[in-house]
Amino acid sequence: MKKWIAGAATALMMMGGAAVAEGHGDFPERPIMLMVSYGAGGATDFQARIVTMTAGNDDALGMPIAIINKPGAGGRVGWNWFASQAEADGYTLGAYNIPHFIAQSIEGGVEYGADSFEPIANWGADPAVFVVGADSPFNSMDDVVNYAKENPGGLTFSGAGLFVGHHIAALQLEKAAGVDLAYIPSNAGGAGAMKSVIAGEVLGGVNNLSDAFRAREAGNIKILGVFDIERNAFMEDVPTMQEQGFDIDNASVNFRGVMVPKGTPQEVIDHLAAVVPTMFENGRVAGKMKAGGSPMHIMNRQEVLSMWAARQETLEELLAGL
């Protein structure tokens, strides 16, 4: 009898453990949406579509992920919506961009901060680069800075918005070079900012390395410098800002990944955190990202939490100084 009771108790414990392990029912039971705060065709949208393409596989989430774009105000429109209106049930994911949303929350006027969201996993790290049109007379950052010194406020250049990585890179360049620049934020994100450079509407631009890689491959631009502490494997011929004499670190490097709204059930967060990084590690995903000039940097949930905290501290100090 005692053996039967012990066996029954063990079976109940195992059933209970299985129920806990299964978490939020059979999540996911329907397709999932991923909100991107930038327009179609930009680097975040382009990469989000690649890294989620295997979501419906049996060895992944078993349900497809559909991308919905909510662009505007350098990401503020989408992230405000995500923080205040998105359902916290795991079926509405958001793409994050760091330092963008943290810098914007520090500057104020938005409905979100790092504590509004729960990170799931990081897929990439995309440094900013300075670009000019293919026929531009500028061939180095010295050319750019010398023009800016001779024409205070006359060097027009584009970026994806205010207090995004591009803007932070621009502020760092102004401080390091001791010049005044005319930064023009695009309402159409990185894709719109790049179009302004190619069309000759501005003298230059700060953009994502991944966008710039594709534009240079098409023969539309020149890339004069990278805002990082070392050269990038995708374009080893492009020197860093430090190599060209400007004291600029990697604070503007754009980390991209997936998050959910605060209040999402922990078992759903745990399931997503276990599966999503494996989607990013898929060989087909890696191949398409490489072909598109998109650097990958996969981090799990705990690593992203640490990265967010470190960037919060760095940006508070940086933005106070700028």
C-alpha angles and dihedrals in degrees: 000000000000089000090051092050091047091048092048091049091050091049091050091049090050091048090049091048090050091051091052091046091052087054119180098024111272094333121211101041097156138026118295129227125221115200116213116195093210135066129272114277097029123116097264093048093043093051096041090058091052099045093048097045094100096047093108094056118112090240091054128042094315090227130081123248117225120204119228119187121215103172129175144105096024093303097316095113094056098040093046088054092045093051097045108027112020117108112251094219103104094256093094113060127177132212111230128207119201128228089019106073094034092051090047092051090051091051090048135216094105134098097232147064136167089286091059093071143045116221120226106181142326122237107179152013114211118183123211119249134193112240137185133183118280091250096044117131088225113099101163140022088256088062090051095047094045090053090049091051092050092045108036109207090359099104103095117195136164136231139170097265147300120317094003123123091274092054093046089051089050092051090049091050092051091051096043094046097037094232139125114237131188103233112192114195116213122225088208096061126230093332091055092045091053092049089056090056095046092047092051094241089130133027093238145335148217111233144153118288089232094055090044092049091059094043092051091048087056090052094244103119148019121230113218105178146354124230096224138094094251138025118272122245091228092062111016091166091068114088124221121248089250091056088055093052102265120125098227124139132194098276091119097053107129114233113195130194148124129287140169131217119272110267096043108142111268093231089057091048090050093050093049091045090054097047108032097066089055088056089055090050093055112125094229090052092050091049095051092045091052092048089053094050092247115146114221124215111172118200130171125231096271092048090050092050088055092046092050091051093048093048091048090057094043094048095047088056095041097048092046088055094047 
